[in-house]
Amino acid sequence: MSNFFERLIVERKRLGLNQEDFGALAGISKFTQLNYEKGTRKPDSDYLAALGSEGVDIAFLLTGTRSFDPSVRPAGLEPAGETIAQRLQQERKRLDLTIGQLAEKSGVDRLALLKFEEGEFAPDAKALQQLHAVGVDVGYVLLSLRAGAAGGNAGAAGSVSSELQQLLQHYEKVPQEAQAALRTLAAMLARG
């Protein structure tokens, strides 16, 4: 599955929902859900955050990589007490970037980033994918869950070395066949 829209259908089916019921989880109509699944419209981060709180694997939707066992539906997430805008700003600062630098690295419009951080409007799926590609932890931005942190505890993403982050960025750029070969090799080396 190479695109967001195909993965959206996979997640809806994993939860056993039709388009109308899946859309209702995020407060949208069946028609809007259909357009998201066809790729004629792009959802915003409010949609993704709502789905994430219902057990949808947002990291999988955006990147194609599962963040949890897809056969398990999370019991529920505690509200973070912060807004998406505040968490996006925290992520930018964690990466030690200005808005202009983040815009240049990610390809997201500088004014749009400013509006995202002010909470004037929410980033769409494309912007979140672009931000993820340069190291923004979109799981944290959307759901206040740090990548790799059990139970959503903060801090795990910040402890990943820049060398490992760079390795992961390179990994994400290679074809799926090469990724599979790398995973096999890593598993073999881990066994000793």
C-alpha positions in Angstrom: 0.0 0.0 0.0 1.7 3.1 -1.2 -0.7 5.8 -0.4 -2.7 7.3 2.4 -6.1 6.6 0.8 -5.5 2.9 0.4 -4.3 2.7 4.0 -7.4 4.6 5.2 -9.6 1.8 3.7 -7.4 -0.9 5.3 -7.9 0.8 8.7 -11.6 1.2 8.3 -11.9 -2.4 7.4 -9.7 -3.5 10.3 -12.2 -1.9 12.6 -15.0 -3.6 10.8 -16.8 -0.3 10.0 -18.6 0.9 6.8 -17.8 4.3 5.4 -20.8 6.0 7.2 -19.9 4.6 10.7 -16.2 5.2 10.2 -16.8 8.8 9.1 -19.1 9.3 12.1 -16.2 8.5 14.5 -14.6 11.7 13.2 -17.8 13.7 12.8 -18.0 13.6 9.0 -20.5 12.4 6.5 -20.3 9.1 4.5 -19.8 11.3 1.3 -16.8 13.0 2.8 -15.3 9.7 4.0 -15.8 8.4 0.5 -14.0 11.3 -1.0 -11.1 10.8 1.5 -10.9 7.1 0.4 -11.0 8.0 -3.3 -8.3 10.7 -2.8 -10.4 13.5 -4.1 -10.3 15.3 -0.7 -7.6 15.4 2.0 -8.5 15.2 5.7 -7.2 17.6 8.3 -5.6 16.9 11.6 -8.8 17.2 13.6 -10.2 14.3 11.6 -7.0 12.3 12.2 -7.0 13.1 15.9 -10.6 12.0 16.3 -9.9 8.7 14.5 -6.8 8.2 16.6 -8.8 8.4 19.8 -11.0 5.6 18.3 -8.2 3.2 17.8 -7.1 4.0 14.2 -3.3 3.7 13.7 -2.5 7.2 12.6 1.2 6.5 12.1 0.2 3.7 9.7 -2.1 6.0 7.7 0.6 8.7 7.3 3.7 6.5 6.9 2.7 2.9 6.2 4.4 1.7 9.3 2.3 0.2 12.1 2.7 1.8 15.5 0.8 -1.0 17.3 -0.5 -4.5 16.8 -3.3 -4.0 14.3 -5.3 -6.9 15.8 -5.7 -4.9 19.0 -8.0 -1.9 19.4 -6.7 0.5 22.1 -9.0 0.8 25.1 -9.0 4.7 24.9 -6.6 7.6 25.2 -6.5 10.2 28.0 -6.9 13.8 26.8 -3.5 15.6 26.7 -4.7 18.9 28.0 -2.8 20.6 25.2 -3.8 21.6 21.8 -2.4 20.3 18.5 -1.0 23.7 17.9 0.9 23.7 21.2 2.3 20.2 20.6 3.4 21.1 17.0 5.2 24.1 18.4 6.9 21.9 21.0 8.0 19.5 18.3 9.5 22.3 16.2 11.4 23.5 19.2 12.5 20.0 20.1 14.1 19.8 16.6 15.7 23.2 17.3 14.2 24.8 14.2 12.5 28.1 13.5 9.2 28.2 11.6 11.1 29.3 8.4 13.7 26.4 8.8 10.9 23.8 9.3 9.1 25.2 6.3 12.2 24.9 4.1 13.1 21.4 5.3 9.5 20.0 5.1 8.2 21.9 2.1 5.2 23.0 4.1 4.3 26.7 3.5 5.8 29.0 6.1 2.5 30.9 6.6 0.6 27.7 6.9 3.0 26.5 9.6 2.5 29.8 11.5 -1.3 29.4 11.3 -1.0 25.7 12.5 1.0 26.8 15.5 -1.4 29.7 16.3 -4.3 27.2 16.2 -6.0 29.2 13.4 -6.4 26.0 11.4 -5.2 22.4 11.6 -2.7 20.7 9.4 -4.0 18.3 6.8 -2.7 14.8 6.1 -0.2 16.0 3.4 1.3 18.6 5.7 1.6 16.0 8.5 3.3 13.5 6.1 5.8 16.3 5.1 6.5 17.2 8.8 6.9 13.5 9.7 9.5 13.1 6.9 11.7 15.7 8.6 11.5 14.3 12.1 8.3 15.7 13.6 6.6 13.2 15.9 3.1 13.4 14.4 1.8 10.8 16.9 2.6 13.3 19.6 1.3 16.3 17.7 -2.1 14.6 17.1 -2.6 12.4 20.1 0.1 13.4 22.7 1.7 9.9 22.3 5.4 9.8 21.8 6.8 7.4 19.2 7.8 4.2 20.9 6.6 5.2 24.3 4.5 2.7 26.1 1.2 4.1 27.3 1.9 7.4 25.6 4.6 8.6 28.1 6.6 11.5 26.7 10.3 11.4 26.3 11.1 8.3 24.2 11.3 10.2 20.9 13.6 12.8 22.4 16.0 10.1 23.5 16.5 8.8 19.9 20.0 9.8 18.7 20.3 11.9 15.6 22.3 9.1 14.0 19.3 6.7 14.5 16.9 9.3 13.3 19.0 9.8 10.1 19.1 6.0 9.6 15.3 5.8 9.9 14.9 8.7 7.4 17.1 6.8 4.9 15.2 3.6 5.6 11.9 5.3 4.8 13.2 6.4 1.4 14.1 3.0 0.1 11.7 0.7 -1.8 9.6 -1.7 0.3 11.5 -4.7 -1.0 14.8 -3.2 0.3 13.0 -2.4 3.7 12.0 -6.0 4.0 15.6 -7.2 3.3 16.9 -4.7 5.9 14.4 -5.9 8.5 15.4 -9.6 7.8 19.1 -8.7 8.1 18.6 -6.8 11.4 16.6 -9.7 12.9 19.4 -12.1 11.9 22.0 -9.9 13.5 19.9 -9.4 16.6 19.8 -13.1 17.2 23.6 -13.2 17.1 
